[in-house]
């Protein structure tokens, strides 16, 4: 887990001229996998605030990777699409994931069906524990932020 965490902090080449951070490529991945989603929906997928997503999208738009399109019915709503350069990074990232999966599979084959089922159960259990923990941390963070906002409001009214 620590090696994966360390790996997730390093900028990389995703088939375009410049290096991209993991947070950049994860945003590209979310947009590429969910064309025409708005910033709020993308922020929900990534587990970040809409404001943070908006700032990151603006940076990626300036780099020519993402376009922001105003909604027809609601001009305040911004929908996101990948530019050809963003699509190139997205496809490269998808290919990279597939190559990693294939490398893992080649190192653990051949497995019997029972072994595969056991591994699947273990991995699903790990995923569910981490998902629960993410929910707990997000809830704690929201409570913390709400308390700080309330404290600021109380300080303003004095």
N, C-alpha and C positions, 0 to 999 in steps of 0.2 A: 504494500500500500504506500509506503514511504517513497519507493522508487517511482511509482505512478504519479504521486503528488509532485515529486521533484521534476519529473518529465513534463507535467502539465504547466510548469512555470516558465519553460524555455521557449523563446520565439523560434519559429521554423519557416522553412520554405514550403509553400503550398502551390508550387507550379507557376508562381508569378514573380515578377522582378524583386519585390521587397519581402522581407520576413514579416510574419504575422504572429501575434501573441495568441495563446489558447483562447482568451476571451474574445478576440476578434474572429477567429475561425469558428468558435461555437455560435456566435451571432450570425455569421455567414451561413452556417449549417442550419440554424433554426429558420432563417429566412428562405433558404433554398428548399428546405423540406416542407415549408408552409407558405407557398407563394400567395401574395396578396393579403397576408395577415397584417394587422395594424401593430403599432408599437406596444400597446397594452398586452395584446395576445402574445407577442414575442417575449415581452418581459416576464409574463406568467410562465412560459415554457422554460425560460432560463433561470427563473427564481430570483430576478433582480427587480428593482423598482422601475416604473415607467420612465422616471427622470434619468436614471442611470442608462437605461436602454437608449433613450433619446440622444443623450450625449455621445454614446458609443456609435450610434447610427450616423450622427452628424460627422464624426471623424471618418467613418468608413465611406460616407458619401463624398467627402472632400478628397479621399484617396481614389475615388472612381470605382468603388466596389459595390455600392448600393445606391438605388435611387429612391427618393421619397416622393410619393404621389398623394396629392390631396384627394379626399373623398368627394364624390359627386354630390351626395345628399348632405354630407356634413363636412365642410371645408376644414374644420379643426382636426378631423380624423386624418391620420397619415398612414398610408399603406406602403409596404416595402417590397421592392423587387431587387434582384441582383442584376448588375450590369454584366456584359460579356466577361469582363475581367473577374468580377465576383463569382460568376458561374464557373469560370475556369478554376478558381481557388476551391469552390465547393466540390466540384467533380474530383479534383486532385485529393481533397480530404476524404471523400467517400472511397476512392480507390485505395488510399493509404489504410483506412480502416479495414477494408476487405483483405488487403495483404497481411495485416497484423493478425486478423482472425485465421487466415489460412496458415500462417506460421505457427500459431498456437495449436491448431488442429493437427498439423503435420507432426508436432512433437508429442502429442498424446494419443495418436492413433496406434494401433487399433484398440478401441475400447469395446467391451461387451455392452449390450443394451442396459444391463443392470448397473454397470459402472457409470454410464452416461446419465441414467436416471438419478443416481446418487449425487453426481456432480451438479446436475441441474437443481436438485433440491437444496444443496449447499449454497450454490450461487444465488438462487431465489431467496433463500433465508437471509443471506448477507445483504442483498439488495433491499429487502423489506426493512431490515434493521436500520440501514443507512437512510432509507426514505423516511422512516419514523423519526430518526434523529434530525434529519433536515427539517422536518415539520416542527419538531420541538424547538430547534434553534431559531427558525423563522418566527415562531410564536413568541419566544422570549425576546427576540429583537424587536418585534412589533410592540410588545408591552413596554419594553425599555424606551423605545422612541415615543410612545404615547405618553409615558410618565414625563419624559423630558419636555415634550410639547406642552403638557399641562403645567409643568413647573414654570416654563417660559411665559405662558399666558398669565399665570398667577403673579409673576414678577412684573408683567406689563401693566396689570390693573392696579398696582399699589401706588 
